[in-house]
């Protein structure tokens, strides 16, 4: 499969001289070839989908209908059937019929003149279309923000955060923290490799450890003299292209998606990532593709085949660990994870725990490299967080940092907080992070009457996180699933005692009673006992802090992560059969 691109792709609607609506289009063949990796296609060729709005509002998601028209031509024009009764129409071009339609791109809306409206004929061929609110997809900054159904039943009304912190990661937050960013940075570095990083998350669109990993690794690779082109999805408020600390960041075109299908949205985004990498490749030869998790897997596979580039994939987590694969969405995600694993030349995981999970997909057919994450805390703090904490009276500050999702074990922490409050009512719990279950956890805290003792402060940036770690007395990592646990080593690096669940990669970081404490996952009583032991035993706290701080500085630094990753690149480039 060869992806040959032109710069003249389009579809547009217009009225001809007779006042009849017509469509013109030009589409490159590579897009159809790309979709064949996503779904099975027949021989029907391209599909022009007409979408009509009967209502007078251009943004209405109701009273909308569609009609599919087949064409064998990649470039052409047609006079459309009568577009009756519609106030606005739009055309999309893609492949696949009915629910299997995969749109490539769309036209602007065309406002229909009242003089050409007439009663709708052949109404049966127009099908009602349930459109989705575009804002839903804009909120999906990471895979981990979407859950098909709740794990527990609670009132779902959103509770707005009344704290002083950001609820979303904005470009202003990122660029205020990383002040060395420069849109106009032009200096060229003598490169060893040209690495294209594919990542769904990158600042400012960053929620969890994956985005932090990609950011820190890319910085270190640039420092070592490599050229790093970071290709990531569109992010509202962030520039399309920029240079951040030497990393060339390219954000793909925004996906215009009207359909309530998360995996279709992901696949469309991957198509735009491929297009962006092609633009990068036209300027400088690429050595290797480094993909981070399944969300960019289709782009990685397509680039391997079309551009003959080796793929290194870091598998940060697996869906089977987050869920029981009960839903079709979860099963589809697991299938896509497997495809990325099978089509990668080289695999990297962050822990021995993840290595065992990934090994079952490849049966020893290739090496899996274990490269742990590094840690890098901001040396500067946040005055606003200092003020926020200073306004409160407490005996011990107990901190949680993470996404508001079930896998992070927040319900276990809330259960423990209830018990702790009975014996130590002056303890203050601060939970920092955002996610789809935030309102649910707030509801649990309200039901327990703990609003003054358990505070949710939303997303925190690196400065704010550093201050929280400095001021806390202990850090809790109660995850029920954790492939590695970056937040645990951040707590250790800050010199704080860490209590973590005995699960996943956390067990390779925390040695119970030596550099931290472990408890049984999901067991609030066990967690409560560990918190008691730190509150009541300052000597134990000091021992754990000292041991953890010394160990983390020796084992988890980003320079070592970079060196190990460079070695993987070298092995992959010299042994790959795809070049």
Secondary structure, 3 states (H helix, E strand, C coil): CCCCCCCCCEEEEEECCCCCEEEEEECCHHHHHHHCCCCCCCCCCEEEEEEEECCCCCCCCCCEEEEEEEECCCEEEEECCCCCCCCEEEEEEEECCHHHCEEEEECCCEECCHHHCCCCCCHHHCEECCCCCHHHHHCCCCHHHCCCCCCCCCCCCCCCCCCCCCCCCCHHHHHHHCCCCECCCCCCCCCCCEEEEEECCECCECCCHHHHHHHHHHHHHHHCCCEEEEEECCCCCCCCEEEECCEEEEECCCCCCCCCCHHHHHHHHHHHHHHHHHHHHCCCCCCEEEEECHHHHHHHHHHHHHHCCEEEEECCCCHHHHCCCCCHHHHHHHHHHHHHHHHCCEEEECCHHHHHHHHHHHCCCCCEEECCCCCCCCCCCCHHHHHHHHCCCCCCEEEEECCCCHHHCHHHHHHHHHHHHHHCCCCEEEEECCCCCHHHHHHHHHHCCCCCCEEEEECCCHHHHHHHHHHCCEEEECCCCCCCCHHHHHHHHCCCEEEEECCCCHHHHCCECCCEEEECCCCHHHHHHHHHHHHHCHHHHHHHHHHHHHHHHHHCCHHHHHHHHHHHHHHHHHHCCCC
